[in-house]
């Protein structure tokens, strides 16, 4: 099950960087938090707007982007 529909890109939000659900949480920032060793529970506690599926969507996006696959950004609804 893909969660990529949670990742959006809008020039009006974070300069068009891929973000989660149109919120001002760039995918890159979430990946950096995970890479720093923060647990999902710690991230969700620090950022209550986020949901578990948002973190999984960021990981999926990062995996696709790093694997040489083409990632298509979804425009904000």
KEDO-873136 format. One record per atom (N, C-alpha, C): z, x, y. Coordinates in steps of 0.2 Angstrom, whole numbers, padded with zeros to 4 digits, always signed. Layout:
ZXY
...
***
This chain:
+0000+0004-0006
+0000+0000+0000
+0000+0004+0006
-0005+0004+0010
-0005+0008+0016
-0001+0004+0022
+0002+0009+0026
+0005+0006+0032
+0002+0009+0038
-0004+0011+0038
-0007+0014+0044
-0009+0009+0049
-0008+0002+0048
-0009-0003+0053
-0003-0003+0058
+0002+0001+0056
+0008+0002+0061
+0006+0007+0066
+0001+0011+0065
+0000+0017+0069
-0006+0015+0074
-0004+0015+0081
-0009+0013+0086
-0010+0019+0091
-0016+0018+0094
-0017+0023+0100
-0020+0019+0105
-0017+0020+0111
-0019+0016+0117
-0018+0021+0123
-0023+0022+0127
-0023+0027+0133
-0017+0025+0138
-0015+0019+0138
-0009+0017+0142
-0002+0019+0139
-0002+0021+0133
+0004+0023+0130
+0004+0030+0127
+0008+0034+0130
+0009+0041+0128
+0002+0045+0128
-0002+0043+0133
-0008+0047+0134
-0013+0046+0128
-0012+0041+0125
-0017+0040+0119
-0015+0043+0113
-0009+0046+0112
-0007+0049+0106
-0005+0044+0101
-0006+0045+0095
-0005+0040+0090
+0003+0039+0090
+0005+0032+0090
+0012+0030+0091
+0013+0025+0086
+0019+0023+0085
+0021+0018+0080
+0022+0011+0083
+0018+0006+0081
+0018-0001+0083
+0017-0001+0091
+0014+0003+0094
+0013+0002+0101
+0019+0005+0105
+0025+0007+0102
+0031+0009+0105
+0029+0016+0107
+0034+0019+0111
+0033+0025+0114
+0036+0031+0109
+0035+0030+0103
+0037+0035+0098
+0031+0038+0095
+0029+0044+0097
+0023+0047+0094
+0024+0049+0087
+0019+0049+0083
+0019+0051+0076
+0021+0058+0076
+0019+0062+0080
+0020+0069+0080
+0028+0070+0081
+0031+0067+0085
+0038+0067+0086
+0042+0065+0080
+0040+0060+0077
+0043+0057+0071
+0043+0062+0065
+0037+0065+0064
+0036+0070+0059
+0040+0077+0061
+0041+0078+0067
+0045+0084+0069
+0052+0083+0067
+0055+0077+0068
+0061+0075+0066
+0063+0075+0059
+0058+0073+0055
+0058+0073+0048
+0058+0081+0046
+0054+0084+0048
+0053+0092+0047
+0059+0096+0048
+0063+0093+0054
+0069+0097+0056
+0075+0096+0051
+0074+0091+0046
+0079+0090+0041
+0083+0083+0042
+0081+0080+0048
+0085+0073+0049
+0083+0068+0043
+0087+0065+0041
+0086+0060+0036
+0083+0053+0039
+0080+0049+0035
+0077+0043+0038
+0083+0039+0041
+0089+0039+0037
+0094+0035+0040
+0097+0037+0047
+0097+0044+0048
+0099+0047+0054
+0094+0045+0060
+0087+0046+0058
+0082+0044+0063
+0083+0037+0065
+0083+0032+0060
+0084+0025+0061
+0090+0023+0065
+0095+0027+0064
+0102+0026+0068
+0101+0028+0075
+0097+0034+0076
+0096+0036+0083
+0091+0032+0087
+0086+0029+0083
+0081+0025+0086
+0080+0018+0083
+0085+0014+0085
+0086+0007+0082
+0079+0003+0082
+0074+0004+0087
+0068+0000+0087
+0064+0002+0081
+0065+0007+0078
+0061+0009+0072
+0063+0006+0065
+0059+0005+0061
+0060+0003+0054
+0058+0008+0049
+0060+0007+0043
+0059+0012+0038
+0051+0012+0037
+0048+0007+0037
+0040+0007+0036
+0037+0011+0042
+0040+0011+0047
+0037+0015+0053
+0037+0023+0051
+0043+0025+0048
+0043+0032+0046
+0038+0033+0040
+0038+0029+0036
+0033+0030+0030
+0026+0030+0033
+0024+0026+0038
+0018+0026+0041
+0016+0032+0044
+0021+0035+0048
+0020+0042+0051
+0019+0047+0046
+0022+0047+0040
+0021+0052+0035
+0014+0051+0032
+0012+0045+0031
+0006+0043+0028
+0000+0046+0033
+0001+0045+0039
-0004+0047+0044
-0004+0055+0044
+0002+0058+0044
+0002+0065+0044
-0001+0068+0038
+0000+0065+0032
-0003+0067+0026
-0011+0067+0026
-0013+0061+0028
-0020+0060+0029
-0023+0065+0034
-0020+0066+0040
-0023+0071+0045
-0023+0078+0042
-0018+0080+0039
-0017+0087+0036
-0022+0088+0030
-0024+0083+0027
-0028+0084+0021
-0035+0084+0022
-0037+0084+0028
-0045+0085+0029
-0048+0078+0029
-0044+0073+0028
-0047+0066+0028
-0048+0064+0036
-0053+0060+0037
-0054+0057+0043
-0048+0051+0044
-0045+0051+0050
-0040+0046+0052
-0043+0042+0058
-0043+0036+0057
-0046+0032+0062
-0040+0028+0066
-0039+0030+0072
-0034+0026+0076
-0036+0019+0077
-0030+0015+0077
-0031+0008+0078
-0029+0006+0085
-0033+0003+0088
-0032+0001+0095
-0026-0004+0095
-0022-0004+0101
-0017-0008+0102
-0019-0015+0102
-0015-0020+0099
-0017-0027+0099
-0016-0030+0105
***
